Amino acid sequence: MRRWTQIVISLAGWVLMGSVAARSIESEVAASADQHGRAVSEPRVEEKAGSLEDARRLNNQAVALFGRALYDQAEPLYGQSLAIKQRMLGAEHPALAVTFNNLAALYRAQGRYHEAEEFYRKTLGIWEPSAAADRPNLAKVLNNLADLYDVLGRYPESEQLYRRGLEIRTALYGRVHPLTAQNLAALAIPVFHQGRLEEAEQLLREAYAVQVTAFGPDADELASCLSSLGQVAFAMGKRQEAERLTRQALASWERQLGSRHPNVAKALNNLAGILRDEGRHINTIPLYQRALRIWKESLGPQHPYVAAALNNLGEVYRDQRRYRKAEESLQGALAVWTQAFGPRHVEVAKALNNLAVLRLEMGRKDEAERLCLQALQIRERALSGDHPDLAVTWSNLSEIRLAKGDLEGSKSFSRRALSVHKGNLGTAGRNLEINQTSSLPVRILDAAEPVPAGSKKADPDGRNVRQVR
């Protein structure tokens, strides 16, 4: 009987910024590929003694730093910009929404999810009442909050918000437009995480076709969509296609962003997962280790994306029967995910599941069962009854019960797992992310290089966390 462990692969998004005319934040400028909060361009307001120009300049400097994943440097600039605006305009002025959104995007990228939700909610509180006049920006913040909810495992809420954003953009731009394609690709992510693989693939292919028409077949703007298509292909068992698409995304991001960018780590992580599944372990560890170094350097050691790399390294060490190193890595992943998300998140269940398999291989059957039951409890609460991750846990409980001599218990869990596996394609036991986280995947982080202010280029990728200029 096969034991199902879970690697973390990312479906993740990007950042953009731009400049806009008075009373409008509609014009969007593309960055390359970060799904962690959209930077929205800042509207012009009547200036008083030049101070608001200073606020705008500080905001735009922070947007540029955000695009380079220099989050610690960006945060104080956003804070200064916000303080100037609050002093000059008051606490309720619409211009504050720009900085609220950008701070939320920053907090989301840093893994400070509760603060991110608070500031996205503040942004919605300003833009939603005036949606008739500012529908483009309403779509942006709906998408950003949807991305955050997907990271937090609140998949139905995420899907609902993405569908609202898609409805707005379809009405504004039509179905065949790069901005609408962003929403299609973004919507695929919570759909994917709810186990609806074919629907996710259909959404991504529609988005990709629009982007190819808009940017050309070899454009760097396609990287995020290629990456997501690769992950869906992997989930459906199409390994060669998955590897080809992921290598294309990796090459594009290295060309755009340099070799030490979080997006590059996302692609390295995803490529390693594909190679591991093909049994090419000798190539896997260096890729995971490189991704881990990049995420630690750019995001800090307690970020959830670091946990993703630790989890995946732990799984390779387990494959090699290096149990001490496997346990160290998996325990590290569990600790980081628990701290970031709380003890009842689906990523915590992933770490518990993988530790359970490790304990079983080490002959510690009671510990394995306890960990697996903890994972099952989280997943039964968070996921639908036909989700592949439930089949993972039931399959592992079946083997644990068999190892303990409980044949009837083993058969019962096995039947439940098989009922799900028959309805799902590909490697159902591999929980594929998004960065992360995705990320992306875990949400494996995508941070993008911003385009200069004033560019008229449309947003290129599927899911953007928008920084506003």
N, C-alpha and C positions, 0 to 999 in steps of 0.2 A: 504494500500500500504506500502511496506517495504522501510524503509530508509536505504540506503547503507552507512555505514561508513567504515573506512579502518584502520586495524591494520597493523603493520609493522612486517613482519617475514623475516628472513634472509637466503639468500643463499650466503655463504661466503667462504673464502679460507685459506691459511696458509703460513708458512715461512720455508725455509730450508737452510742449510749451508753445506759446505763440503770442502775437500782439494783435489787438483788435481795436476797432474804432469805438468812438464814444457810444455809450448805451448798448453796446453789443459785445458779447463774448463768443460770437458764433464762429469766427475764423479759427481754424485749428491748424497747428503746425506739427509735423511729425517728428518724433524722435525715432530711434530705431526699434527697440523692442523691450519694453518693461511693463509688466502687468500689475504693477503694485500701486497704482494710484495715478490718476491722470492729472497732469499739470495743465491747468486751464489758463488762457491768457487773461491778463488783468485789464479791466475796462478803464478808460480814462474818466476822471472826474475833475471838476473844477479845482485847480490847485490853489493852495493858500501858502504864500511865502515860500514856495518851493518844497515844502516838507513832504507833500504827497509824491512829488517826483522822486524824492529820496526813498520813500517807501516802495515805489515801483522798482527803483534800481536795486534795492536790497532784495526784493522778491525775485527779480530776474537773475541776480547773482546766485541766489539759493537754488533756483531751478537748474541752473547749469551745474552746480555742485551735486545736486540730486541725480542728475543724469549720469554723472561719473561715479555714483555710489559713495560719495563723500558726505554721508548723512550727518555725522557729528559737526561738520563745518557748515552744513546748510541750515541746521535747526536754529542757531542763534540769529542768523540773518532773517529767517521767517519771523522769529519773535520780535526783532526790532521793527520789521515792516508792520507787523500787526499792532505794536504799541503806538507807532506814529499814527496809523489810521484811526485807532480807537480814540486817541487824543484829539485828532483834528475833525473827525466825522461823527463820533459817538459810537456807542456799543451796538447799535442796531442797523448801521448803514449797510446797504447792499454790497459795497466794495469790500467789506470784510469777508464775504463768502469766498473770494479768491484765496485769501491766506488760510482760512479755515480748511478749505479743500486741500491745499498744498501741505499743510501741517498733518492732516489726516493721512495723506499719501506717504509722507515721511515716517510717521508712526507705524503705518502698516509695513513698510519696508524694513523697519527695525524690529518687527515682531511685537510692537506695543499695541496690541489689537484693541483693547478696551478704549484706549485714548483715541485710536483711529476711528472707532465707531462713533464716539462722542462728537468728534469734529466733523465727520461726514453728516451726522444728524444735524449739527448746527448749520452746515452748508445747505442741506435740504430745507431747513426751516426758513432760509432766506429765499432760495430759488423756487421752491415748489409753489408758494402762493402766487408768484408772478410767472407761472409756467407759460401762460399764453404769450408773454412778451419775450421769454428767454428759454424756449424749449431746447435749443442745442445744449445749453449748459445743464439743464435739468437731466437730459440724457446722460451727460458725462458723470454727474455725481451719482445717479442711479446705478450706472455701471461700476463705479468705484466701490459703492457700498455692496453691490452684488459680489464683486471680487472678494471683498473682506469676508462676507458671509460664507463664501465657498471655502476660504481658508479655514474658517472656524467650524467647518463641517455642517453648516446650516444650509444644506443643498437645496431644499425646496424653496426657501426664502431667496436664495441666490438666483435660482432659475426665474422666479417671479419678477424680480427686479430687472434682470437682463431682458426679459420679454417686454417689460415696460419701456426700457431704453430702445429696444429694437422697434417697437411700435412707433415711437416718436421719430426715430431716424428714417424709418420707411416712409412715414408721412411727409417728412421734410425733403428727403433726397431721392426717394424711390428705392426699390430693392437692389438695383444694380449700381451701387455706389460704394467707394472705398470705406466711408464712414459706417454705412449699413453693414458692410462686410466685417468690420470690427466687431459689431454686436453679434453677428452670426457665429464668428469664431469664439467669442467669449461665452456665448450661450452654450456652446458645445461642452464647456468644462464642467459645470454642474450636472449637465445631462450625462456626461461620461462618468462622473463620480457616483451617480445613481444607478450605474450599471447598464445604461441604454447605449450600447456601443455603436450599433448601426445608425441610430439617430445622430449621435455625436459625429460620426464620420460624414454623414450626409451634410450636416451644417458646415463642417470644416471644408469639405470639397466645394460647396457653393461659395464660401468666403474666398477660398484660394482662387477659384476661377475669376471672380471679380477683381482680385488683386493682380492677377497676371495680366488681365486686360488693362488695368490702370497703370501698372508699373513696368510691365514686361516680364518675360519668363525667367530672367536671370537677376532680377533686382534684389538687393539686400532686404528690402521691405518684406519679402516673403518669409523671412527666417522663422518668425514666431509661428506662423501657420504651418510651415513645414515641420517644425519641431512637434507641434501638437498632432499633426497627421501621423508622424512617426510613432508617437506614443499610442495612438489608437490602433495603428496597424500592429504594434507589438501585442497589445491586449487581445487582438483578434487572431493572434498566431501567425501573422505575416512577417516573419523575422527579417527576411532579406529586404523587403520594402521598408521596414522600420529602420534598419541600419542605414540604408541609402539616404532616407529622408533626414535622419538625425545627423549624419555626417555633413549633409548639405547645410543644415542649420548651424552646426558648429563652425564650419568654414566661413560662413557668412558673418556670424557674430565675432569671430576672431578678426576678420578683416575690418569690420565696422568699429569694434569696441576695444580691441587689444586683447592680449592673452590672459589678463588678470581680472577680467570683469565678471561679476556674478552671473550674467547670462551665459558666459562661456562655461562656467562651472556647472550650470544647469545642463547644458548639452553634453559635457563630459560625463556627468552622473548618468544621464539617460543612455548614452552610448555604452557605458560600462554595464548597465543593467541588461542591455540586449546581448552583449558579448557573454556575460555570465550565463544567461539563459541558453546560449548556444554551446556552453561548456568550455569557452575560451578563457579560462580563469587566469592564465598567465598574463593576459592583456588587461585584466579587469582592475586589479589592485592599484596599479599606478594611476589609472584614470580616476578612481574614487579618491585616492590620496590627494591628487592635484585639485579636484573639486573641493575637498575638505579644506585644504590650505587657502584657496581663494575665498571661500565663505568665511572662514575664521578671520582672515585679514580684513575683509570688507564689511562684515556684519557683526563680528564678535563671536566668542565661543558659546554663547547661550542662545543663539538664534535657532529657530526651528529647522532651517535649512542645513545647519551643522548637524543636527540630529538625523536628518535624512542621510547624509553621507556616513555618519557613524553606524546607523542601522544597516546600510548597504555593505559597508566594510565588514561588519559583524557577520553578515550572511556569507560573505566569501570566506572568511576565516572558519566559519562552521563547515562549509563545504570541504575545506582542507583539513578538518578535524583539529584545528588549532583552537581548542575550546577555551583556553584562558583568554586569549586575545579576543575571541568572539564574545565571550561574556562581558569583558570590559567595554567593548564597543556598544553592545546592545544595552547594557545598563546605562551607559552614557546617553544613548538616544532616548531611553525611557525617562531619564531625569530631566533632560532638556525639554522634551515634549510635554511632560507633566507640568513643569514650571511655566511653559508658554501658554498652554491651552487649558490646564486643569486636568483632573484625573479621569474625566469621562469623555474625552475627545477620541475620535476615531483613530487619530495617529497614535495615541497612547495604546489603543487596542492592538495596533499593528506591532508595536514593540513588545507587548505582552504575548502576542501570538508567537513571535519569533523567539522570545526567551523560552516559551513553553516547548517549542521544538528542540531547542538546544538542550534543555533539561532532560527531555526524553532520550535524546541521543547519549546523554551522560549517565543514563540509568536512574535519574531522579524523578520517578514516575508521579509521585504525589505532588511534588512541586509543579511539574508540568501540567497536571490536571488543574491545579488551583489557578495557575496563570491563564490557562486556556479558558476556564470558566469566567474569569474576570474579563477577558477579551470578549467572550460571547455576550456577557451582560451589557457591555457598552454598545456592541453592535446591534443587538436586538432592540435597544432603545433608540438608536440613531438611524438605522437603515431599514429599507423595505425587506419583506420576507423573502424575496427572490434575488437579493443582492449577492453578487459573487463572493464578497468578503464573509458573508455568513456561511457559505459553503466551505470556505477555507477553514473556519473555526470548527464546523461540524466534522470535516474530514480529519482534522487533527485530534479532536476528541474521540473520534472513532478508533484511531490508531492507539491513543493512550489507553482507552478502555480495553482494547484487544491485548495490549502489553500487560495490563493488570489482570487478565484472565476473565474479563466481563464480556463474554461473546454477545449476549443479547443487547447490552448497552452499545457495543461497537456497531452492531447491525443497525440499530435504531438511528444513530448519528450518521452512519454511512448512507442510509436511505434518504435522509433529509438532504445530505450534500448532493447526492446524485440527482435529486429532483431539480436542483438549481443548475448543476453542471449541464444537464441535458438542454436547458434553455439558454445557455450562454456559450458564445464562441471563444476559442482561443484559451489563453492562459488565465483562467478565471482566478486561480490562486494568487496571481501576482497583483497586488494592489498598486495601480499605476497612478502617479500623481500628475502635480503640476504642477508648487515654484510653480517645487516649488517651487512650490513649491513647491519655483514651486518650485517662486520658483520659480506648485512648484514648486505636491508632491506638498507628498508634502509640497506646500507651495514653495517652489524653488524659484528664488528671486530672479526676475529679469529687470535689470536697470538699463536704460538706454542712453545713448549719446544724443543730446538735444540738437535739433537743427537751429541755426541762427534765427533770432527773433525777426518776425515779419515775413518768413517764408510762407508761401501759399500752398505748399505741398500738403496733401490730405494725410490723415493718420494712416499709417501703413498696416498696423497689426491688429490682431483680434481683440485683445483685452488690454485696455490702457488705464493706468492710473495717472490721472492728469494733473500735472503741475501747471499752475497758472502763471502766466507772465503778466 
